[in-house]
């Protein structure tokens, strides 16, 4: 692990805040047990945040935190923990893994421990009961029909969905409403996990019933309220294929699905086709039955040409087959429907890794398929095989080559440093970034002196606007202010997140450029007379002011500011903003 690795897995803001937590000494109780690190970080809440970091020989495989952060990359608390491990490794307290601690105990001793913990922490019994239920369920035949449970009342759920939609009417953003409805969908998911498709279907039916009636009341400015029907269709399909329906229930659901289709088609939404097909086919559809028995033809699980949603429907069926432990049928269906990555993944999960690897060499056609298999092999502890498959994937077609190259490089750091270097170089060539540049510097060793000029020249020659952020960040890292200026001079003001850091660095070196570039950007916003954007203009003007001061031309800045206030004297909001202390 290195700082470059941490940077790669987080956004700049989280990394900077994590640094602050690390420097403030907010990380407590670093305990390593086997391949798991547990830590506590003091944050804004009364109780510490709990961090779990999982790793293997190839590095970190997963990191979690109890904070509510739900954006890109690792949160600031995880960053703080990893920076502490990196810079103060002596703070890590090494303790035996749980399996090691329990290995020498007999049944009576284990029961005593469980009883004592339950007495000290009564709420812990809930977790014990769940685990017992899962273990008991895993021993039963998955194919046996589960007994019908108490039926969920759909009315409160319908009312809840209606309240959610009404709460967000005309709020110019439908995403918060959809997120709350997704939380209700998760309740249906829990029933599916327990094998209760009927109650899951009742919950989903209540959600869809209310949503179909009121969804047009959402503003829909994000464009997601109509697309949300696809998520509902997916969820309904899985519940339908997991349920045990009577003839009357089948007829009722068929009627409802067709009615929902009619209601939304007038608004240009074409949905519920997959769930309706799943209802009509069930598991007794003759072509599907042939496939599940191993009789596979070119048509797969279809009588005629497969519909557009065939891959999605196949994946939902595969999830159910895996949940029910019907692994051979899973393999048959995956093969028939061309789900190569999932076929290979299941072989690996079943302990047939060598078979999967041999088949992968013949069947894999995309980097994505290789990455899926490589991840599964890593989960099974077969790191070298995972790395070999990942390397093969980099030469295949499809997409995901950058992500696969970074993943392979991180894995290889614990196995083969030369492969780690070559795959990171591949990643940088595909998609330059500052974290990858810093990682290459770390991995290159004595080769850096010759490699660095090549990388910088490549960046200078790149005309892709997609690389502008990486180019500017790398040039600033190396103190190449002129190169950074050349990168951002012609960028649109909408890319201020790239331009501002360059200007801040250039104030001491090229204040004249800052003035020449920032002044017209500010004035174009002001002249447009859109008050809601004045704060952007002021951000440019603050840099203009700093540049004038750097040149010792404070009076020139005052004249410019005064001229702006006089020219736009009727723009009262702007004039008030220009009177702020940091602009005087």
Number of C-alpha atoms within 10 A of each C-alpha: 15 14 17 17 17 20 21 19 16 21 16 13 11 23 25 16 16 24 20 16 22 21 13 11 13 18 25 18 14 20 18 19 16 16 14 16 21 19 22 22 24 17 15 9 8 7 10 17 20 18 20 18 19 17 14 17 15 21 17 16 17 12 18 15 19 12 17 8 13 8 10 10 19 23 24 27 32 29 27 27 27 25 23 23 18 14 12 10 12 11 13 17 13 13 12 12 13 10 10 12 10 12 8 9 11 9 8 8 12 13 11 11 12 13 14 12 13 15 12 9 10 11 11 13 15 11 10 13 11 11 12 12 12 12 11 10 13 13 8 9 12 16 10 8 11 14 9 12 9 7 11 14 12 17 12 12 21 19 13 17 24 19 13 17 24 15 13 18 18 14 13 12 18 22 19 14 20 20 12 14 19 16 11 17 18 15 14 23 22 14 17 21 14 14 22 22 26 23 25 29 27 20 29 25 21 19 24 22 19 19 22 15 13 15 23 15 15 23 19 19 13 11 12 15 20 18 13 16 20 16 14 20 20 17 20 28 25 23 31 23 21 23 21 17 16 9 8 9 11 14 13 11 18 16 12 15 22 14 12 16 17 14 13 19 11 9 10 8 15 15 24 22 17 20 24 22 13 20 22 15 14 16 15 10 14 13 19 21 15 17 23 21 12 16 15 18 13 8 13 22 24 18 11 9 10 13 11 9 10 15 15 13 19 18 18 17 21 23 13 19 20 16 16 18 15 16 17 16 18 25 25 20 29 25 19 24 24 13 18 23 23 20 24 31 23 22 21 23 15 11 12 13 21 12 12 21 23 11 15 21 13 8 14 21 18 20 25 22 25 28 27 20 30 31 21 21 25 20 15 15 13 15 22 17 17 25 26 15 25 28 21 17 28 24 12 16 13 13 12 15 23 20 16 24 26 21 22 28 29 25 26 26 18 15 17 14 16 14 18 25 22 18 25 26 23 18 24 21 15 13 15 23 21 21 21 22 22 19 24 23 18 15 19 20 10 10 11 15 11 10 13 15 11 12 16 18 10 14 22 15 8 14 11 8 12 11 15 22 19 21 25 25 19 22 21 20 14 10 12 15 19 14 18 28 21 12 25 23 17 10 14 11 20 9 12 16 10 21 25 18 14 24 29 15 17 22 22 14 15 17 23 16 16 28 20 12 18 24 18 14 16 21 17 12 19 21 10 10 14 11 15 9 12 19 15 17 21 20 14 24 24 17 22 27 27 23 27 20 16 16 15 11 13 16 11 14 20 15 11 14 19 17 12 16 18 11 11 15 14 10 15 12 12 21 17 11 13 20 13 10 7 9 17 13
